[in-house]
Amino acid sequence: MIYHSSTTWVCSVAVATVWTSPESVRQIDAPGFENPVRLPKWLEALNYEDLLDLCEDNRVQTQVLYGEPVLIDEIVGDWAKVNCIWQFSKKDERGYPGWIPLAQLKEMERISDFGYAKVRLPKVQLFSKHREPLLVVPFNTILPVIDDLDDHTVVHTPHGDALILSEDIERAPGIESFIERIGVEVVSCASKFVDIPYFWGGMSSYGYDCSGFSYNMFKGHGYFIPRDADDQAKHGEEIDLNDTSQWEVGDLLFFANEGSNKVRHVGIYYGNGQMIHSPSTGQSVEIIILAGTKYAKELCAVSRYARTEEESL
C-alpha cells in the first residue's frame, strides 16, 4: 500500500532530483536543481566522468515527477529532507529518503474528487487554461483531474489548473486504481524507450537507471513496485530461475556478481531469451539476447509482478 500522510507538498518541476545531501550538488548540476529545471541542458553538460561521479560518490538517490507528493521531514536552509511516498524502500517505511531544493517543491491543496490522469507517452505538453504551452511533463506523471473540456482534460498542477490532451493520458479514480496490465503490455511499452540514456537515480523519460526503468514500466501499467532492484527481487511472485519455460514476458530478471547474493542489476524479460534493460552509465536502454553474455552467468532471481495472459482471461 502507498504510505498516506497529510502532506500537501509536491514536486513543482518536470523532474526533481533527490540528492543524498545538499552537499552532494556540484556547480555543474545547477540546471538540474533550479526552478524551472533545465534537464536537457544539464544532461548535455555532463560528460561520462560527471555522470559516473553521481553514482560513485553516492550523490543522487532517486527522482520525483511533476505533482508527485513528498513528506517533508525537515527544512534546512534552502533544502528539504523528504520521503518520496510513492517509492517503496527498505531505507524508510515512509518512502524513499533524500534531499530536494525547496525551490522545486510547492505546498498545494489535495484534490482527488474526480480521480487522476497519468501520462501515457514518453513526454507530453501541458497547456495553460488559455491554451498556451506551459510545461513538458514525462511519462507516468500523475495529476488530479478537475474537469473535461472538449478533447482536453483539466488537471490540477503546481502551476494552477492546466490542460492535457485526453488521448495522451489514462484515467483512474485513485492513485492505486489504474488498470493492472499484462506483462506483454509492459514490455511493448518499454520498447518505446529504447535508446533513452542511463542516468544514475533516473526516474524519468529523460534517463533511467536499471531499477528506475523497471519501476516506471510497471508504474505505467498499474503496479507500484519497490524502487530499488534488491527490494524488487524480494517481492512479487518468485519464479524458478533455472526453468526458462516458466518465465513469462514481463518477468523481472535480477543479477548479482558471481559468488555474491547481492542484487546489483535488474532487467525485464522480453521473451525468446531476450531482456530489455537500462544497463549502466554511458549506455542506453537496449534489448539484448541473454545467452553468451555476463548476465547469463549472473542471473540470481526471477520475480513476477504483472498478471499473465491466462490470468486475464
Sequence and secondary structure as in RCSB ss.txt:
>XXXX:A:sequence
MIYHSSTTWVCSVAVATVWTSPESVRQIDAPGFENPVRLPKWLEALNYEDLLDLCEDNRVQTQVLYGEPVLIDEI
VGDWAKVNCIWQFSKKDERGYPGWIPLAQLKEMERISDFGYAKVRLPKVQLFSKHREPLLVVPFNTILPVIDDLD
DHTVVHTPHGDALILSEDIERAPGIESFIERIGVEVVSCASKFVDIPYFWGGMSSYGYDCSGFSYNMFKGHGYFI
PRDADDQAKHGEEIDLNDTSQWEVGDLLFFANEGSNKVRHVGIYYGNGQMIHSPSTGQSVEIIILAGTKYAKELC
AVSRYARTEEESL
>XXXX:A:secstr
     S  EEE SSEEEEES GGG  GGGGGGSSSS  HHHHHHH  HHHHHHHHHTT EEEEEETT BEEEEEE
ETTEEEEEETTS BTTBTTSEEEEEEGGGEEE     TT EEEE SSEEEEEETTS EEEEEETT EEEEEEEET
TEEEEEETTEEEEEEGGGEEEESSTT S   BHHHHHHHHGGGTT BB TT EETTEE HHHHHHHHHHTTT   
 SSHHHHHTSSEEE TT GGG  TT EEEEE TT   EEEEEEEEETTEEEE  STT B EEEE TTSHHHHHEE
EEEE SB HHHH 
